[in-house]
């Protein structure tokens, strides 16, 4: 057998974590408690990776005495499609996991040694943190634990043997070298698929999900990967209750016409904050011919302005920096004056969460492989028939809970794992697949492929309000984009990474649209114009995806309904 050293630089670790965001770094820290040698690899900069640096710093916080009520509410909001074991664990373990993260020095709001929970949503509270400080503190904690890190390494595939994942293969974005990493346990922590749709959520393009799928991992709930939010031109976004005061072109406030429950937010200062429903209301107004959508700050009373800007709803000592910068940003970036004119609000496509199926220890369906954070939030089933991104603060909370759970499980497994030799032929095959675009001249730019994917995923007619014929159109666009990848070449390793990201995005889009077409009902964030009713008789089941003979097979599995109290 030829040595794999001839194929690239070989690195050995007990635990390999792919992704240097909050879930990945917490998983690495927790894995280090049982495993000697933990390595974190990221295509960007570790400590600045993932979504947290661009987040608003909100983290849902469910206190122990509220956990059971929150569990019931999540099952209700998830339209009974939840994996109730995960929903229960999320609700009941959240406080303890965030408290454990705070003990690492992460800057969550604290008072007298306890986490501070302040009003945020009508059904749950939140704590807050400085995104920049949190990632710096996490990076420092990783260094203190003597966890190894590698930046600017694009991991393209997982290495398997005898049905077990035993490492990964990737390439350096700076040095161009091939890296072969052998590991007793591998953790996918590099996020979901955001499709390069906007600047704020451009870093994650689904490559972790794609490599897990190719290694044999099952996916679940992909049809609910359709998150939209609202904002202004120039990528100005604010997750505050501005939506309470949205107007149509006639100057009429309309959100409560579709969802009367949002009205309580004006009096309580607590956000309704279900982004799917806000997006739905905005879309219906536009489709009814009453668009565009605006907010007129001149009409707001002092009380309404306080709610909209969240400038007076929090105690002074917990006022986050920058909360008063929205109007300044509108003036400086857009050249508009909120004191003289109403401001147009945009519906913005965010993308979705990750469908890698995991158990309560964050194990995938493949031996040796775990998934945490956004890569597995849909696959955990904890929010049922909706992406966790439809509720503010859930993403960071789930990243924390799953990162600690998955890291602990992976570390313990790696500590007792007997190393398996890597197959030279398999690694050679993966390397050839990974580098193939470098050998092609190419007559299509990869950005054109990504644009075609955008044409199928961003429009609300395909991905928010769905219908069989339109879903078929979108799938045809994705099929065309996927086929055109064979005509894309790469001049260097940066273009090579772009190619693999486009390939992963096309896979994710195909899974989402195909599962949406298969589910003939309306449930959660799956809205079908041609099947407008929820159908518990036929569709109280999950859609699961697995690879068979090079194709994606979609099948259903009844949802176990166990916890009722």
C-alpha positions in Angstrom: 0.0 0.0 0.0 1.3 3.4 -0.9 1.7 5.9 1.9 -0.9 8.7 2.0 2.0 11.1 2.9 2.5 11.3 -0.9 -1.0 12.7 -1.4 -0.6 15.6 1.0 0.3 16.8 4.5 -1.0 14.3 7.0 -2.3 15.6 10.4 -3.5 13.3 13.2 -5.9 14.3 16.0 -8.2 12.6 18.4 -11.1 15.0 17.6 -11.4 17.1 14.5 -13.8 20.0 14.6 -14.7 21.6 11.2 -15.8 25.1 11.8 -14.4 27.8 14.2 -17.7 29.6 15.2 -19.3 29.4 18.6 -20.7 25.8 18.3 -17.4 24.5 17.0 -15.2 26.2 19.6 -17.5 25.1 22.4 -17.5 21.6 21.1 -13.7 21.6 21.0 -13.4 22.9 24.5 -15.8 20.3 25.8 -14.1 17.5 23.8 -10.8 18.4 25.3 -12.1 17.2 28.7 -11.8 13.6 27.5 -9.6 13.7 24.4 -5.9 14.6 24.4 -5.5 16.1 20.9 -8.3 18.4 19.6 -8.0 20.3 16.3 -10.2 23.0 14.9 -10.1 23.8 11.2 -11.8 26.7 9.5 -11.9 28.2 6.0 -11.8 31.7 7.5 -10.3 33.0 10.7 -10.9 31.0 13.9 -12.5 33.3 16.5 -14.1 35.4 13.8 -15.9 32.6 12.0 -19.6 31.8 11.8 -22.6 34.1 12.3 -22.0 35.4 15.8 -19.6 38.3 14.7 -22.5 39.7 12.6 -25.3 38.9 15.1 -27.1 41.3 17.3 -25.8 39.6 20.4 -29.1 38.2 21.6 -29.3 34.7 23.1 -32.6 33.2 24.2 -32.6 32.2 27.9 -35.1 29.9 29.3 -34.9 29.7 33.1 -35.4 26.2 34.7 -38.8 27.0 36.2 -40.1 28.1 32.8 -38.6 25.1 30.8 -41.7 22.9 30.7 -44.0 25.7 29.6 -41.4 26.6 26.9 -41.2 22.9 25.8 -45.0 22.9 25.3 -44.9 26.2 23.4 -42.1 24.9 21.1 -44.1 21.8 20.2 -47.1 24.0 19.5 -45.1 26.4 17.3 -43.4 23.4 15.6 -46.9 22.1 14.6 -46.2 18.8 16.4 -43.4 17.9 14.0 -40.8 18.2 16.7 -38.4 15.6 17.8 -39.8 16.1 21.3 -36.8 14.5 23.0 -34.6 17.3 21.5 -37.2 20.0 22.2 -37.3 18.9 25.8 -33.5 18.8 26.1 -33.2 22.2 24.5 -35.8 23.8 26.9 -34.5 22.1 30.0 -30.8 22.2 29.4 -30.5 25.7 27.9 -29.9 27.6 31.1 -27.3 25.2 32.4 -25.4 25.2 29.1 -25.3 29.0 28.8 -24.3 29.2 32.4 -21.4 26.8 31.7 -20.4 28.9 28.7 -20.4 32.0 30.9 -18.0 30.3 33.3 -15.5 30.2 30.5 -15.5 34.0 30.6 -17.9 34.6 27.8 -19.5 38.0 28.2 -23.2 37.1 28.7 -25.1 39.5 30.8 -24.5 38.7 34.5 -25.6 40.3 37.8 -24.6 39.0 41.2 -23.1 35.9 39.6 -26.3 34.9 37.7 -27.4 35.2 34.1 -29.7 38.2 33.5 -32.9 37.4 31.6 -34.7 40.4 30.3 -38.0 40.8 28.3 -37.4 39.9 24.6 -40.2 37.9 23.2 -43.7 37.4 24.4 -42.9 33.8 25.1 -39.3 33.9 26.3 -36.6 36.1 27.7 -33.1 36.6 26.4 -29.6 37.5 27.7 -27.2 39.6 25.7 -23.5 39.7 24.8 -21.0 41.6 22.8 -20.5 39.5 19.7 -16.9 40.7 19.3 -16.0 40.2 22.9 -17.6 36.8 23.0 -15.5 35.4 20.1 -12.3 36.9 21.5 -13.0 35.2 24.9 -13.8 31.9 23.1 -10.6 32.1 21.2 -8.7 32.8 24.4 -10.4 29.8 26.1 -9.4 27.6 23.2 -5.8 28.7 23.5 -5.8 28.1 27.2 -7.0 24.6 26.7 -4.1 24.0 24.3 -6.5 23.2 21.5 -4.8 23.3 18.0 -6.2 25.5 15.3 -5.7 25.8 11.6 -7.0 28.8 9.6 -7.7 29.2 5.9 -8.2 25.5 5.3 -11.1 24.6 3.1 -12.4 21.1 4.0 -14.0 19.5 1.0 -14.8 15.9 2.0 -14.9 13.4 4.8 -12.7 10.3 4.7 -14.5 7.0 5.6 -13.5 3.4 6.0 -15.8 0.5 6.7 -18.8 2.8 7.2 -17.0 5.0 9.7 -15.8 8.6 9.3 -12.1 8.7 10.2 -11.1 12.2 9.1 -11.3 14.7 6.4 -9.5 16.1 3.3 -9.1 19.7 2.3 -6.8 22.3 0.8 -5.1 25.5 1.9 -6.5 28.7 0.6 -3.1 30.4 1.1 -0.5 27.7 0.4 -2.6 25.5 -1.9 -1.5 22.3 -0.2 -3.6 19.2 0.3 -4.4 18.5 4.0 -5.3 15.0 5.1 -6.6 14.9 8.7 -7.0 11.6 10.5 -9.3 11.7 13.5 -11.1 9.4 15.9 -14.1 11.7 16.0 -15.1 14.4 13.5 -17.6 17.2 14.3 -19.3 19.2 11.6 -19.7 22.8 12.9 -19.4 24.9 9.8 -23.0 26.1 9.6 -25.9 25.8 7.2 -26.5 27.1 3.7 -27.0 30.8 3.3 -26.5 31.0 -0.4 -24.4 34.2 -0.5 -27.8 35.9 -0.6 -26.7 38.9 1.5 -23.6 40.2 3.2 -24.6 39.4 6.7 -25.0 35.7 6.2 -22.6 34.9 3.4 -20.0 32.8 5.1 -22.0 29.5 5.3 -22.7 27.7 2.0 -23.6 24.2 3.1 -20.3 22.4 2.4 -20.5 20.7 5.8 -24.0 19.4 5.1 -22.9 18.2 1.6 -19.8 16.4 2.9 -21.9 14.7 5.6 -24.4 13.6 3.0 -21.7 12.1 0.8 -20.3 10.2 3.7 -23.7 8.6 4.3 -25.4 10.8 6.9 -29.1 11.2 6.8 -30.8 14.6 6.4 -34.2 15.7 7.8 -36.7 18.5 7.6 -35.0 20.2 4.7 -38.3 21.7 3.5 -38.3 24.1 6.4 -35.1 25.7 5.4 -36.6 28.9 4.1 -35.9 31.8 6.4 -36.8 35.3 5.4 -36.4 38.5 7.5 -36.8 42.3 6.9 -34.4 45.1 6.6 -33.4 48.2 4.6 -31.3 48.7 1.5 -27.6 48.5 2.0 -27.8 45.4 4.3 -29.1 47.5 7.2 -30.9 45.1 9.5 -32.4 45.5 12.9 -34.1 42.7 14.8 -36.3 45.0 16.9 -40.1 45.4 16.8 -40.1 47.8 13.9 -42.6 45.5 12.2 -45.3 46.7 14.5 -45.4 49.9 12.6 -44.9 48.8 9.0 -47.2 50.5 6.5 -48.3 49.6 3.1 -48.2 52.2 0.2 -51.6 53.5 1.4 -50.1 54.4 4.8 -52.0 51.6 6.6 -50.5 49.5 9.3 -51.2 45.9 8.3 -49.2 43.3 10.3 -51.9 42.8 12.9 -54.5 42.3 10.2 -52.9 39.0 9.5 -51.5 38.2 13.0 -53.5 40.1 15.6 -51.3 38.8 18.4 -48.5 41.2 17.5 -50.5 44.0 18.9 -49.5 43.0 22.4 -45.9 44.0 21.6 -46.8 47.7 21.6 -47.8 47.6 25.3 -45.4 45.0 26.6 -42.2 46.0 24.7 -41.7 42.2 24.2 -41.2 41.1 20.6 -43.6 38.9 18.7 -40.5 38.1 16.6 -41.6 35.2 14.4 -39.8 36.3 11.2 -41.7 33.9 9.0 -45.0 35.5 9.9 -43.8 39.0 9.5 -42.4 38.0 6.0 -45.7 36.4 5.2 -47.7 39.5 6.1 -45.4 41.7 4.0 -45.6 39.4 1.0 -49.4 39.2 1.2 -49.6 43.0 1.2 -47.4 43.3 -1.9 -49.2 40.5 -3.7 -52.5 42.4 -3.0 -51.1 45.4 -4.8 -50.5 47.5 -1.6 -46.7 47.5 -1.8 -44.0 48.6 -1.3 -43.7 48.4 2.5 -42.6 51.4 4.5 -42.0 52.6 8.0 -42.6 56.3 8.8 -40.7 57.3 11.9 -42.4 60.7 11.9 -45.7 59.1 12.8 -44.4 57.2 15.9 -45.4 58.4 19.3 -42.7 58.5 22.0 -44.0 55.2 23.3 -44.0 53.6 19.9 -40.5 54.9 19.1 -39.2 53.4 22.3 -40.7 50.0 21.4 -39.5 50.2 17.8 -36.0 51.2 18.6 -35.7 49.2 21.9 -34.1 52.4 23.3 -36.0 52.5 26.6 -37.2 49.0 27.1 -34.0 47.8 28.9 -32.3 48.9 32.1 -29.6 51.5 31.4 -26.8 49.2 32.6 -27.8 46.6 30.0 -28.1 48.9 27.0 -26.3 47.3 24.1 -23.9 49.5 22.2 -25.2 50.7 18.9 -28.9 50.4 19.6 -29.4 54.0 18.7 -27.5 53.8 15.4 -30.3 52.7 13.1 -31.4 56.2 12.0 -27.8 57.3 11.7 -27.1 54.4 9.4 -30.2 55.2 7.3 -29.0 58.8 6.9 -25.4 58.0 6.2 -25.6 54.8 4.1 -28.8 55.4 2.2 -28.8 59.2 2.0 -32.4 59.3 3.3 -33.8 61.4 6.1 -36.3 59.7 8.4 -37.3 63.1 9.7 -38.5 64.1 6.3 -39.7 60.9 4.5 -40.8 57.4 5.1 -38.3 54.6 4.6 -38.9 51.6 2.4 -38.5 48.2 4.1 -37.2 45.2 2.2 -38.1 41.5 2.6 -34.7 39.7 2.7 -33.9 36.1 2.1 -31.6 34.7 4.7 -31.4 31.0 3.7 -31.9 28.2 6.1 -30.7 26.0 8.9 -29.0 22.7 8.6 -30.7 19.4 8.1 -28.0 16.9 9.3 -29.9 14.4 11.4 -28.6 14.0 14.9 -29.5 12.3 18.2 -29.4 13.8 21.6 -25.6 13.5 21.7 -25.4 15.2 18.3 -24.3 12.0 16.7 -25.2 11.7 13.0 -26.4 8.4 11.4 -22.8 7.7 10.4 -20.3 6.2 13.0 -17.5 8.6 13.9 -19.4 11.8 12.8 -21.2 14.5 14.9 -22.9 17.7 13.9 -23.6 20.8 16.0 -24.9 24.3 15.6 -26.7 25.5 12.5 -25.5 22.5 10.5 -27.9 20.3 12.5 -30.6 22.6 13.9 -33.3 21.3 11.5 -31.9 17.8 11.7 -32.3 17.8 15.5 -36.0 18.5 15.1 -36.1 20.7 18.1 -38.2 23.5 16.5 -40.3 21.1 14.4 -41.8 22.5 11.3 -39.8 25.7 11.2 -36.2 26.9 11.0 -34.9 28.1 14.3 -33.9 31.3 12.5 -37.6 32.4 12.6 -37.2 33.2 16.3 -34.6 35.7 17.5 -32.0 34.4 19.9 -32.5 30.7 19.2 -29.5 30.3 17.0 -26.9 31.2 19.6 -28.8 29.2 22.3 -28.9 26.1 20.1 -25.2 26.5 19.1 -24.3 26.6 22.8 -26.4 23.6 23.8 -25.5 21.4 20.9 -21.8 22.5 20.9 -21.4 21.4 24.5 -23.4 18.2 24.1 -21.7 17.2 20.8 -18.2 18.0 22.0 -18.6 16.0 25.2 -19.9 12.9 23.2 -17.2 13.2 20.5 -14.4 13.6 23.1 -15.5 10.5 25.0 -15.8 8.4 21.8 -12.4 9.5 20.6 -10.8 8.7 23.9 -11.6 5.0 23.5 -11.3 4.8 19.7 -8.7 2.4 18.2 -7.1 4.1 15.2 -8.1 2.7 11.7 -5.7 2.9 8.8 -6.7 5.2 6.0 -7.2 3.7 2.6 -4.8 5.2 0.0 -7.2 4.6 -2.9 -10.1 6.3 -1.1 -8.0 9.4 -0.3 -6.7 9.5 -3.8 -10.2 9.4 -5.2 -11.3 12.2 -2.9 -8.3 14.3 -3.7 -8.9 14.0 -7.4 -12.6 15.0 -7.0 -11.6 17.9 -4.8 -9.0 19.3 -7.3 -10.8 18.4 -10.6 -11.8 22.0 -11.4 -8.2 23.1 -11.3 -7.5 21.0 -14.4 -10.4 22.4 -16.4 -10.3 25.4 -18.7 -14.0 26.2 -18.1 -16.3 28.4 -20.1 -18.8 29.4 -17.4 -18.0 31.6 -14.4 -18.9 30.1 -11.1 -20.7 33.3 -10.2 -23.1 32.7 -13.0 -24.0 29.3 -11.4 -24.6 31.0 -8.1 -26.8 33.5 -9.7 -28.9 30.7 -11.2 -29.3 29.2 -7.8 -30.4 32.6 -6.4 -33.0 32.7 -9.2 -34.5 29.5 -7.8 -34.2 30.1 -4.0 -34.7 33.8 -3.3 -38.0 34.7 -4.9 -41.0 34.3 -2.5 -43.0 32.5 -5.2 -40.6 29.6 -5.0 -39.6 29.5 -1.4 -42.1 31.3 0.9 -45.4 30.8 -0.8 -45.0 27.5 -2.6 -47.0 25.6 -5.3 -46.2 22.4 -7.2 -45.8 24.1 -10.6 -43.6 26.8 -9.3 -41.5 24.4 -7.2 -41.0 22.4 -10.5 -39.8 25.5 -12.2 -37.3 26.2 -9.4 -36.0 22.6 -9.4 -35.4 22.9 -13.2 -33.3 26.0 -12.5 -31.3 24.1 -9.9 -30.9 21.1 -12.2 -29.5 23.5 -14.8 -27.2 25.2 -12.4 -25.9 21.8 -11.2 -25.3 20.6 -14.7 -23.4 23.8 -15.6 -20.8 23.1 -12.8 -19.1 20.6 -15.2 -18.2 23.6 -17.4 -16.7 25.6 -14.5 -12.9 25.7 -14.1 -10.7 27.2 -11.3 -7.6 29.2 -11.9 -6.5 29.0 -8.2 -7.5 27.6 -4.9 -9.8 30.6 -4.1 -11.8 29.9 -7.2 -11.7 26.2 -6.3 -13.3 27.0 -2.9 -16.0 29.0 -4.7 -16.7 26.0 -7.0 -17.2 23.7 -4.0 -19.4 26.2 -2.3 -21.6 26.5 -5.5 -21.8 22.7 -5.7 -22.9 22.6 -2.0 -25.5 25.3 -2.5 -27.0 23.5 -5.5 -27.3 20.3 -3.4 -28.9 22.2 -0.5 -31.4 24.0 -2.8 -32.4 20.7 -4.5 -33.1 19.0 -1.1 -35.1 22.0 0.2 -37.3 22.3 -2.9 -37.7 18.6 -3.5 -38.8 18.0 0.1 -41.1 21.0 -0.1 -42.7 19.5 -3.2 -43.1 16.1 -1.5 -44.8 17.6 1.6 -48.4 18.2 0.3 -49.6 20.4 3.1 -49.1 23.7 4.9 -47.3 23.4 8.2 -44.9 25.7 10.0 -42.8 27.6 7.5 -43.9 25.3 4.7 -46.8 27.2 3.0 -48.4 25.5 0.0 -50.9 27.5 -2.0 -52.2 24.3 -3.6 -52.4 22.5 -0.2 -53.4 25.3 2.2 -54.4 23.1 5.1 -52.4 21.2 7.7 -52.9 17.4 7.2 -52.1 15.5 10.4 -53.6 12.3 8.9 -51.1 12.0 6.1 -48.2 14.3 7.1 -47.5 13.9 10.7 -44.1 12.6 9.6 -40.6 13.7 8.8 -39.1 13.7 5.4 -35.7 12.0 5.6 -33.0 12.1 2.8 -30.2 9.7 2.2 -27.8 9.0 -0.7 -28.3 5.8 -2.7 -26.3 5.0 -5.8 -25.4 8.6 -6.4 -28.9 9.9 -6.0 -30.9 11.4 -3.2 -33.7 9.2 -1.9 -36.6 10.9 0.0 -38.7 8.8 2.4 -41.0 9.5 5.3 -40.9 8.5 8.9 -43.7 8.9 11.4 -43.1 11.4 14.1 -43.0 9.8 17.6 -45.2 11.7 20.0 -44.0 10.8 23.4 -43.9 13.8 25.8 -47.3 15.3 26.4 -46.8 17.0 29.9 
